[in-house]
Amino acid sequence: MKKFRFAGLLIAAFVLTMAFASVAMAGSRGSQNFVLENGTGRTITEIYLSPTHKSTWLYQDELGKNQVLWPGQEIFLDFDPMDNVQYWDIKVVYDNGDEEYWYGLDLFRIYHVTIRPGTIATIDTV
């Protein structure tokens, strides 16, 4: 009788462990939303986002037509929950047409990015 009780407890512990693991993994998937802060000192006219392994920009001109991100301003970037990709690249276009890039940002962990000149970024993670 004790063997069956121990086996039952072992199975219950395993099931609970798996349930917690799947909840933790589900919490990280599809949670790429983050705040992008313009720390470049320049006016940004366009923002592009793409999974690191892609050669095209999946999210194009996230600011919207005729919108800008002034130095020091922030924008909340909201992702489609179906985009279960962990590493993303960012491209910005400045008001003079210059472009700058930041590569390989882990958006499963990042909730705030301050981009700076020279492809430097300050990152706040969970």
FIKOL-184613 format. One line per field, with one value per atom (N, C-alpha, C, O): residue in three letters; chain; atom name; x, z, y. Coordinates in nm, 2 decimals. Atoms other than C-alpha are relative to their C-alpha. Example, Ala and Ser with C-alpha at 12.3 -4.5 7.8 and 13.67 -1.06 7.14 Angstrom:
res c(ALA,ALA,ALA,ALA,SER,SER,SER,SER)
chain c(A,A,A,A,A,A,A,A)
atom c(N,CA,C,O,N,CA,C,O)
east c(0.09,1.23,0.09,0.19,-0.09,1.37,-0.08,-0.03)
up c(0.00,0.78,0.00,0.07,0.00,0.71,0.08,0.09)
north c(-0.12,-0.45,0.12,0.12,-0.11,-0.11,0.11,0.22)
***
This chain:
res c(MET,MET,MET,MET,LYS,LYS,LYS,LYS,LYS,LYS,LYS,LYS,PHE,PHE,PHE,PHE,ARG,ARG,ARG,ARG,PHE,PHE,PHE,PHE,ALA,ALA,ALA,ALA,GLY,GLY,GLY,GLY,LEU,LEU,LEU,LEU,LEU,LEU,LEU,LEU,ILE,ILE,ILE,ILE,ALA,ALA,ALA,ALA,ALA,ALA,ALA,ALA,PHE,PHE,PHE,PHE,VAL,VAL,VAL,VAL,LEU,LEU,LEU,LEU,THR,THR,THR,THR,MET,MET,MET,MET,ALA,ALA,ALA,ALA,PHE,PHE,PHE,PHE,ALA,ALA,ALA,ALA,SER,SER,SER,SER,VAL,VAL,VAL,VAL,ALA,ALA,ALA,ALA,MET,MET,MET,MET,ALA,ALA,ALA,ALA,GLY,GLY,GLY,GLY,SER,SER,SER,SER,ARG,ARG,ARG,ARG,GLY,GLY,GLY,GLY,SER,SER,SER,SER,GLN,GLN,GLN,GLN,ASN,ASN,ASN,ASN,PHE,PHE,PHE,PHE,VAL,VAL,VAL,VAL,LEU,LEU,LEU,LEU,GLU,GLU,GLU,GLU,ASN,ASN,ASN,ASN,GLY,GLY,GLY,GLY,THR,THR,THR,THR,GLY,GLY,GLY,GLY,ARG,ARG,ARG,ARG,THR,THR,THR,THR,ILE,ILE,ILE,ILE,THR,THR,THR,THR,GLU,GLU,GLU,GLU,ILE,ILE,ILE,ILE,TYR,TYR,TYR,TYR,LEU,LEU,LEU,LEU,SER,SER,SER,SER,PRO,PRO,PRO,PRO,THR,THR,THR,THR,HIS,HIS,HIS,HIS,LYS,LYS,LYS,LYS,SER,SER,SER,SER,THR,THR,THR,THR,TRP,TRP,TRP,TRP,LEU,LEU,LEU,LEU,TYR,TYR,TYR,TYR,GLN,GLN,GLN,GLN,ASP,ASP,ASP,ASP,GLU,GLU,GLU,GLU,LEU,LEU,LEU,LEU,GLY,GLY,GLY,GLY,LYS,LYS,LYS,LYS,ASN,ASN,ASN,ASN,GLN,GLN,GLN,GLN,VAL,VAL,VAL,VAL,LEU,LEU,LEU,LEU,TRP,TRP,TRP,TRP,PRO,PRO,PRO,PRO,GLY,GLY,GLY,GLY,GLN,GLN,GLN,GLN,GLU,GLU,GLU,GLU,ILE,ILE,ILE,ILE,PHE,PHE,PHE,PHE,LEU,LEU,LEU,LEU,ASP,ASP,ASP,ASP,PHE,PHE,PHE,PHE,ASP,ASP,ASP,ASP,PRO,PRO,PRO,PRO,MET,MET,MET,MET,ASP,ASP,ASP,ASP,ASN,ASN,ASN,ASN,VAL,VAL,VAL,VAL,GLN,GLN,GLN,GLN,TYR,TYR,TYR,TYR,TRP,TRP,TRP,TRP,ASP,ASP,ASP,ASP,ILE,ILE,ILE,ILE,LYS,LYS,LYS,LYS,VAL,VAL,VAL,VAL,VAL,VAL,VAL,VAL,TYR,TYR,TYR,TYR,ASP,ASP,ASP,ASP,ASN,ASN,ASN,ASN,GLY,GLY,GLY,GLY,ASP,ASP,ASP,ASP,GLU,GLU,GLU,GLU,GLU,GLU,GLU,GLU,TYR,TYR,TYR,TYR,TRP,TRP,TRP,TRP,TYR,TYR,TYR,TYR,GLY,GLY,GLY,GLY,LEU,LEU,LEU,LEU,ASP,ASP,ASP,ASP,LEU,LEU,LEU,LEU,PHE,PHE,PHE,PHE,ARG,ARG,ARG,ARG,ILE,ILE,ILE,ILE,TYR,TYR,TYR,TYR,HIS,HIS,HIS,HIS,VAL,VAL,VAL,VAL,THR,THR,THR,THR,ILE,ILE,ILE,ILE,ARG,ARG,ARG,ARG,PRO,PRO,PRO,PRO,GLY,GLY,GLY,GLY,THR,THR,THR,THR,ILE,ILE,ILE,ILE,ALA,ALA,ALA,ALA,THR,THR,THR,THR,ILE,ILE,ILE,ILE,ASP,ASP,ASP,ASP,THR,THR,THR,THR,VAL,VAL,VAL,VAL)
chain c(A,A,A,A,A,A,A,A,A,A,A,A,A,A,A,A,A,A,A,A,A,A,A,A,A,A,A,A,A,A,A,A,A,A,A,A,A,A,A,A,A,A,A,A,A,A,A,A,A,A,A,A,A,A,A,A,A,A,A,A,A,A,A,A,A,A,A,A,A,A,A,A,A,A,A,A,A,A,A,A,A,A,A,A,A,A,A,A,A,A,A,A,A,A,A,A,A,A,A,A,A,A,A,A,A,A,A,A,A,A,A,A,A,A,A,A,A,A,A,A,A,A,A,A,A,A,A,A,A,A,A,A,A,A,A,A,A,A,A,A,A,A,A,A,A,A,A,A,A,A,A,A,A,A,A,A,A,A,A,A,A,A,A,A,A,A,A,A,A,A,A,A,A,A,A,A,A,A,A,A,A,A,A,A,A,A,A,A,A,A,A,A,A,A,A,A,A,A,A,A,A,A,A,A,A,A,A,A,A,A,A,A,A,A,A,A,A,A,A,A,A,A,A,A,A,A,A,A,A,A,A,A,A,A,A,A,A,A,A,A,A,A,A,A,A,A,A,A,A,A,A,A,A,A,A,A,A,A,A,A,A,A,A,A,A,A,A,A,A,A,A,A,A,A,A,A,A,A,A,A,A,A,A,A,A,A,A,A,A,A,A,A,A,A,A,A,A,A,A,A,A,A,A,A,A,A,A,A,A,A,A,A,A,A,A,A,A,A,A,A,A,A,A,A,A,A,A,A,A,A,A,A,A,A,A,A,A,A,A,A,A,A,A,A,A,A,A,A,A,A,A,A,A,A,A,A,A,A,A,A,A,A,A,A,A,A,A,A,A,A,A,A,A,A,A,A,A,A,A,A,A,A,A,A,A,A,A,A,A,A,A,A,A,A,A,A,A,A,A,A,A,A,A,A,A,A,A,A,A,A,A,A,A,A,A,A,A,A,A,A,A,A,A,A,A,A,A,A,A,A,A,A,A,A,A,A,A,A,A,A,A,A,A,A,A,A,A,A,A,A,A,A,A,A,A,A,A,A,A,A,A,A,A,A,A,A,A,A,A,A,A,A,A,A,A,A,A,A,A,A,A,A,A,A,A,A,A,A,A,A,A,A,A,A,A,A,A,A,A,A,A,A,A,A)
atom c(N,CA,C,O,N,CA,C,O,N,CA,C,O,N,CA,C,O,N,CA,C,O,N,CA,C,O,N,CA,C,O,N,CA,C,O,N,CA,C,O,N,CA,C,O,N,CA,C,O,N,CA,C,O,N,CA,C,O,N,CA,C,O,N,CA,C,O,N,CA,C,O,N,CA,C,O,N,CA,C,O,N,CA,C,O,N,CA,C,O,N,CA,C,O,N,CA,C,O,N,CA,C,O,N,CA,C,O,N,CA,C,O,N,CA,C,O,N,CA,C,O,N,CA,C,O,N,CA,C,O,N,CA,C,O,N,CA,C,O,N,CA,C,O,N,CA,C,O,N,CA,C,O,N,CA,C,O,N,CA,C,O,N,CA,C,O,N,CA,C,O,N,CA,C,O,N,CA,C,O,N,CA,C,O,N,CA,C,O,N,CA,C,O,N,CA,C,O,N,CA,C,O,N,CA,C,O,N,CA,C,O,N,CA,C,O,N,CA,C,O,N,CA,C,O,N,CA,C,O,N,CA,C,O,N,CA,C,O,N,CA,C,O,N,CA,C,O,N,CA,C,O,N,CA,C,O,N,CA,C,O,N,CA,C,O,N,CA,C,O,N,CA,C,O,N,CA,C,O,N,CA,C,O,N,CA,C,O,N,CA,C,O,N,CA,C,O,N,CA,C,O,N,CA,C,O,N,CA,C,O,N,CA,C,O,N,CA,C,O,N,CA,C,O,N,CA,C,O,N,CA,C,O,N,CA,C,O,N,CA,C,O,N,CA,C,O,N,CA,C,O,N,CA,C,O,N,CA,C,O,N,CA,C,O,N,CA,C,O,N,CA,C,O,N,CA,C,O,N,CA,C,O,N,CA,C,O,N,CA,C,O,N,CA,C,O,N,CA,C,O,N,CA,C,O,N,CA,C,O,N,CA,C,O,N,CA,C,O,N,CA,C,O,N,CA,C,O,N,CA,C,O,N,CA,C,O,N,CA,C,O,N,CA,C,O,N,CA,C,O,N,CA,C,O,N,CA,C,O,N,CA,C,O,N,CA,C,O,N,CA,C,O,N,CA,C,O,N,CA,C,O,N,CA,C,O,N,CA,C,O,N,CA,C,O,N,CA,C,O,N,CA,C,O,N,CA,C,O,N,CA,C,O,N,CA,C,O,N,CA,C,O,N,CA,C,O,N,CA,C,O,N,CA,C,O,N,CA,C,O,N,CA,C,O,N,CA,C,O,N,CA,C,O,N,CA,C,O,N,CA,C,O,N,CA,C,O)
east c(0.08,0.00,0.09,0.05,-0.09,0.29,0.06,0.09,-0.06,0.44,-0.09,-0.04,0.09,0.13,-0.02,-0.03,0.02,0.09,0.13,0.11,-0.12,0.46,0.00,0.04,0.01,0.41,-0.10,-0.07,0.10,0.10,0.05,0.03,-0.06,0.28,0.11,0.12,-0.10,0.57,-0.06,-0.01,0.06,0.34,-0.07,-0.05,0.06,0.15,0.11,0.09,-0.11,0.48,0.05,0.08,-0.05,0.59,-0.10,-0.06,0.10,0.26,0.00,-0.01,-0.01,0.28,0.12,0.12,-0.12,0.64,-0.02,0.02,0.02,0.54,-0.10,-0.08,0.10,0.24,0.07,0.05,-0.07,0.46,0.10,0.11,-0.09,0.72,-0.07,-0.02,0.07,0.47,-0.06,-0.06,0.05,0.31,0.12,0.10,-0.12,0.66,0.04,0.07,-0.04,0.74,-0.10,-0.07,0.11,0.40,0.01,-0.02,-0.01,0.46,0.11,0.10,-0.10,0.78,-0.03,0.02,0.03,0.65,-0.10,-0.20,0.10,0.47,0.00,-0.09,-0.01,0.58,0.11,0.19,-0.11,0.81,-0.03,0.06,0.04,0.63,0.11,0.15,-0.10,0.87,-0.01,-0.08,-0.01,0.93,0.13,0.24,-0.12,1.18,0.01,-0.08,-0.02,1.33,0.11,0.21,-0.09,1.51,0.11,0.08,-0.12,1.85,0.10,0.22,-0.10,2.02,0.03,0.13,-0.02,1.98,-0.04,-0.02,0.05,1.83,-0.15,-0.20,0.14,1.48,-0.02,0.04,0.02,1.36,-0.13,-0.23,0.12,1.11,-0.06,-0.18,0.05,1.08,0.07,0.19,-0.06,1.13,-0.04,-0.16,0.02,1.16,0.04,0.14,-0.04,1.17,-0.01,-0.10,0.00,1.25,0.07,0.16,-0.08,1.35,0.14,0.17,-0.14,1.73,0.03,0.12,-0.03,1.73,-0.06,-0.04,0.07,1.52,0.07,0.15,-0.07,1.65,-0.10,-0.05,0.10,1.33,-0.05,-0.05,0.06,1.17,-0.14,-0.23,0.13,0.86,-0.10,-0.21,0.08,0.73,0.06,0.18,-0.05,0.77,-0.06,-0.18,0.04,0.75,-0.10,-0.22,0.08,0.61,-0.05,-0.14,0.04,0.58,-0.13,-0.22,0.11,0.32,0.03,0.13,-0.03,0.30,0.00,-0.09,-0.02,0.41,0.01,-0.01,-0.03,0.50,0.15,0.22,-0.14,0.83,0.02,-0.07,-0.04,1.01,0.11,0.22,-0.09,1.18,0.11,0.08,-0.10,1.50,-0.06,-0.12,0.05,1.41,-0.14,-0.19,0.14,1.06,0.01,0.11,0.02,0.94,-0.12,-0.21,0.12,0.71,-0.01,0.09,0.02,0.55,-0.02,-0.11,0.01,0.60,-0.07,-0.02,0.09,0.33,0.01,-0.01,-0.01,0.38,-0.12,-0.20,0.10,0.14,0.04,0.15,-0.03,0.12,0.05,0.11,-0.04,0.18,0.15,0.21,-0.15,0.54,0.08,0.14,-0.08,0.71,0.15,0.21,-0.14,1.06,0.07,0.02,-0.07,1.31,0.09,0.09,-0.10,1.58,-0.04,-0.08,0.04,1.50,0.10,0.19,-0.09,1.68,-0.09,-0.21,0.07,1.58,0.08,0.20,-0.06,1.64,-0.08,-0.20,0.07,1.57,0.05,0.16,-0.04,1.57,-0.02,-0.12,0.01,1.65,-0.06,-0.08,0.06,1.50,0.09,0.03,-0.08,1.80,0.02,0.10,-0.01,1.76,0.11,0.11,-0.09,2.05,-0.07,-0.18,0.06,1.99,0.10,0.22,-0.09,2.12,-0.07,-0.20,0.05,2.08,0.05,0.15,-0.03,2.07,-0.04,-0.15,0.02,2.10,-0.01,0.05,0.01,2.00,-0.05,0.00,0.06,1.79,-0.10,-0.19,0.08,1.63,-0.13,-0.13,0.13,1.27,-0.08,-0.19,0.07,1.16,0.04,-0.03,-0.05,1.36,0.00,0.00,-0.01,1.37,-0.14,-0.23,0.12,1.10,0.02,-0.08,-0.03,1.28,0.13,0.23,-0.13,1.55,0.01,-0.07,-0.04,1.72,0.10,0.22,-0.10,1.89,0.09,0.04,-0.09,2.20,0.08,0.09,-0.08,2.43,0.11,0.16,-0.10,2.67,-0.04,0.04,0.06,2.44,0.02,0.03,-0.01,2.48,-0.14,-0.22,0.13,2.17,0.01,0.09,0.02,2.08,-0.12,-0.23,0.11,1.86,-0.04,0.04,0.06,1.63,-0.07,-0.15,0.06,1.54,-0.08,-0.07,0.08,1.30,0.08,0.04)
up c(0.00,0.00,0.00,-0.07,0.00,0.08,-0.13,-0.17,0.13,-0.26,-0.09,-0.17,0.09,-0.44,0.04,-0.05,-0.04,-0.23,-0.04,-0.09,0.04,-0.29,-0.15,-0.20,0.15,-0.67,-0.04,-0.13,0.03,-0.67,0.03,-0.05,-0.04,-0.49,-0.11,-0.14,0.10,-0.74,-0.13,-0.19,0.13,-1.04,0.02,-0.07,-0.02,-0.89,0.00,-0.06,0.00,-0.83,-0.14,-0.18,0.14,-1.19,-0.08,-0.16,0.08,-1.33,0.04,-0.05,-0.04,-1.12,-0.06,-0.10,0.05,-1.23,-0.15,-0.19,0.15,-1.60,-0.02,-0.11,0.01,-1.55,0.02,-0.06,-0.02,-1.40,-0.11,-0.14,0.11,-1.67,-0.12,-0.19,0.13,-1.95,0.02,-0.07,-0.03,-1.78,-0.01,-0.07,0.01,-1.75,-0.14,-0.18,0.14,-2.11,-0.08,-0.17,0.07,-2.23,0.03,-0.05,-0.04,-2.04,-0.08,-0.10,0.07,-2.23,-0.15,-0.22,0.14,-2.57,-0.04,0.04,0.04,-2.76,0.08,0.07,-0.08,-2.51,-0.04,0.05,0.05,-2.72,0.01,-0.02,-0.02,-2.65,0.08,0.18,-0.08,-2.53,-0.03,-0.12,0.02,-2.50,-0.06,-0.01,0.07,-2.74,0.03,0.01,-0.04,-2.61,-0.10,-0.12,0.09,-2.85,0.08,0.12,-0.07,-2.68,-0.10,-0.06,0.10,-3.01,-0.01,-0.07,0.02,-2.99,-0.13,-0.16,0.13,-3.33,-0.02,0.05,0.03,-3.47,-0.09,-0.20,0.08,-3.59,-0.07,-0.01,0.08,-3.87,-0.04,-0.07,0.02,-3.92,0.09,0.12,-0.08,-3.71,-0.07,-0.11,0.06,-3.86,0.09,0.17,-0.09,-3.68,-0.08,-0.17,0.07,-3.80,0.08,0.15,-0.06,-3.67,-0.05,-0.17,0.04,-3.67,-0.12,-0.20,0.11,-3.91,-0.14,-0.24,0.12,-4.17,-0.08,-0.02,0.08,-4.46,-0.04,-0.10,0.02,-4.48,0.13,0.23,-0.12,-4.23,0.02,-0.06,-0.02,-4.09,0.04,-0.01,-0.04,-3.91,-0.06,-0.03,0.07,-4.13,0.05,0.06,-0.04,-4.03,0.12,0.10,-0.12,-3.68,0.06,0.14,-0.05,-3.61,-0.07,-0.01,0.08,-3.88,-0.09,-0.06,0.10,-4.17,0.07,0.15,-0.04,-4.09,0.16,0.21,-0.14,-3.73,0.03,-0.05,-0.03,-3.56,0.15,0.23,-0.14,-3.24,0.03,-0.01,-0.04,-3.09,0.09,0.16,-0.10,-2.89,0.14,0.19,-0.13,-2.54,0.01,0.11,0.00,-2.65,0.00,-0.04,0.00,-2.61,-0.08,-0.10,0.07,-2.81,0.05,0.07,-0.03,-2.70,-0.13,-0.21,0.12,-2.97,0.04,0.12,-0.03,-2.96,-0.12,-0.23,0.10,-3.14,-0.01,0.09,0.02,-3.28,0.08,0.07,-0.09,-3.03,-0.08,-0.03,0.09,-3.33,-0.03,-0.08,0.03,-3.37,0.11,0.19,-0.11,-3.14,-0.04,-0.05,0.03,-3.23,0.11,0.16,-0.11,-2.96,-0.03,0.04,0.03,-3.13,-0.12,-0.22,0.10,-3.33,-0.02,0.06,0.03,-3.51,-0.02,-0.05,0.02,-3.52,-0.09,-0.09,0.09,-3.79,0.02,0.03,-0.01,-3.75,-0.12,-0.17,0.10,-4.02,0.07,0.12,-0.06,-3.91,-0.10,-0.22,0.09,-4.05,-0.11,-0.21,0.11,-4.27,-0.10,-0.20,0.09,-4.43,0.05,0.00,-0.05,-4.24,0.07,0.13,-0.06,-4.11,0.11,0.09,-0.10,-3.80,0.05,0.04,-0.03,-3.68,0.13,0.18,-0.12,-3.36,-0.02,-0.06,0.03,-3.39,0.12,0.22,-0.10,-3.19,0.13,0.23,-0.13,-2.92,0.05,-0.03,-0.05,-2.70,0.06,0.18,-0.04,-2.68,0.09,0.13,-0.10,-2.46,0.14,0.23,-0.13,-2.18,0.01,0.12,0.00,-2.28,0.02,-0.05,-0.01,-2.17,-0.03,-0.05,0.03,-2.23,-0.07,-0.02,0.08,-2.49,-0.02,-0.08,0.04,-2.51,-0.10,-0.08,0.10,-2.84,0.00,0.03,-0.01,-2.86,-0.13,-0.20,0.12,-3.14,-0.01,0.10,0.01,-3.28,0.03,0.07,-0.03,-3.24,0.14,0.16,-0.15,-2.86,0.05,0.01,-0.06,-2.66,0.15,0.19,-0.14,-2.29,0.01,-0.04,0.00,-2.22,0.15,0.23,-0.13,-1.92,-0.03,-0.11,0.02,-1.89,0.13,0.23,-0.11,-1.68,0.08,0.17)
north c(-0.12,0.00,0.13,0.22,-0.12,0.24,0.02,0.14,-0.01,0.17,0.08,0.17,-0.07,0.28,0.15,0.23,-0.14,0.60,0.08,0.19,-0.07,0.69,0.02,0.13,-0.01,0.62,0.11,0.19,-0.10,0.84,0.14,0.23,-0.13,1.12,0.04,0.16,-0.02,1.09,0.05,0.14,-0.04,1.11,0.14,0.22,-0.13,1.41,0.11,0.21,-0.10,1.59,0.02,0.14,-0.01,1.52,0.08,0.17,-0.08,1.65,0.15,0.23,-0.14,1.97,0.07,0.18,-0.05,2.02,0.04,0.14,-0.03,1.99,0.11,0.19,-0.11,2.22,0.13,0.23,-0.13,2.49,0.04,0.15,-0.02,2.45,0.05,0.14,-0.04,2.48,0.14,0.22,-0.13,2.79,0.10,0.21,-0.09,2.95,0.02,0.13,-0.01,2.88,0.08,0.16,-0.07,3.00,0.15,0.24,-0.14,3.33,0.07,0.19,-0.06,3.39,0.01,0.10,0.01,3.30,0.11,0.14,-0.10,3.58,0.13,0.21,-0.11,3.84,0.10,0.14,-0.09,4.05,0.14,0.23,-0.14,4.37,0.08,0.02,-0.07,4.64,0.15,0.19,-0.15,5.02,0.03,-0.01,-0.04,5.17,0.15,0.23,-0.14,5.50,0.05,-0.01,-0.07,5.74,0.07,0.18,-0.06,5.81,0.04,0.06,-0.03,5.89,0.15,0.19,-0.14,6.27,0.05,0.17,-0.04,6.27,-0.04,-0.12,0.02,6.27,-0.13,-0.13,0.12,5.92,0.01,0.05,-0.01,5.91,-0.14,-0.14,0.14,5.53,-0.10,-0.09,0.11,5.22,-0.13,-0.15,0.13,4.87,-0.11,-0.09,0.12,4.53,-0.12,-0.14,0.12,4.19,-0.11,-0.08,0.11,3.85,0.00,0.02,0.00,3.82,-0.08,-0.04,0.09,3.54,0.03,-0.04,-0.04,3.72,0.10,0.18,-0.10,3.93,0.11,0.21,-0.11,4.15,0.05,-0.03,-0.06,4.38,-0.04,0.00,0.05,4.21,0.12,0.13,-0.11,4.52,0.13,0.16,-0.11,4.83,0.13,0.14,-0.14,5.20,-0.01,0.03,0.01,5.13,0.13,0.13,-0.13,5.50,0.04,0.11,-0.04,5.54,0.12,0.19,-0.11,5.79,0.14,0.17,-0.14,6.15,0.01,0.11,0.00,6.05,0.00,-0.06,0.01,6.10,-0.03,-0.02,0.03,5.99,0.10,0.08,-0.11,6.30,-0.06,-0.16,0.04,6.26,0.00,0.10,0.01,6.14,-0.06,-0.10,0.06,6.01,-0.15,-0.21,0.15,5.65,-0.04,0.04,0.06,5.43,-0.14,-0.22,0.14,5.10,-0.08,-0.04,0.08,4.84,-0.13,-0.21,0.11,4.57,-0.10,-0.07,0.10,4.24,-0.09,-0.10,0.10,3.99,-0.13,-0.17,0.12,3.69,-0.12,-0.21,0.12,3.45,0.01,-0.08,-0.01,3.59,-0.05,0.03,0.07,3.34,0.00,-0.11,-0.01,3.46,0.08,0.18,-0.05,3.54,0.12,0.22,-0.10,3.75,0.09,0.03,-0.09,4.06,0.11,0.14,-0.11,4.34,0.12,0.12,-0.13,4.71,0.08,0.09,-0.10,4.96,0.13,0.13,-0.13,5.33,0.08,0.07,-0.10,5.60,0.14,0.17,-0.13,5.95,0.10,0.07,-0.10,6.27,0.05,0.11,-0.04,6.33,-0.12,-0.11,0.12,5.97,-0.10,-0.21,0.10,5.81,-0.11,-0.10,0.12,5.46,-0.05,-0.04,0.06,5.28,-0.13,-0.14,0.13,4.92,-0.05,-0.02,0.07,4.72,-0.15,-0.17,0.14,4.34,-0.09,-0.07,0.11,4.03,0.03,-0.02,-0.04,4.18,-0.12,-0.16,0.11,3.91,0.05,0.09,-0.06,4.03,-0.09,-0.04,0.08,3.74,0.05,0.03,-0.05,3.91,0.15,0.20,-0.15,4.28,0.06,0.02,-0.08,4.52,0.15,0.22,-0.14,4.85,0.01,-0.04,-0.02,4.95,0.15,0.21,-0.14,5.29,-0.01,-0.06,0.01,5.31,0.13,0.23,-0.11,5.53,0.00,-0.10,0.00,5.64,-0.11,-0.15,0.10,5.39,-0.14,-0.22,0.13,5.09,-0.05,-0.17,0.03,5.10,0.01,0.09,-0.01,5.02,-0.03,-0.12,0.04,5.02,-0.08,-0.04,0.09,4.73,-0.04,-0.06,0.05,4.65,-0.13,-0.14,0.13,4.29,-0.05,0.01,0.05,4.09,-0.11,-0.17)
***
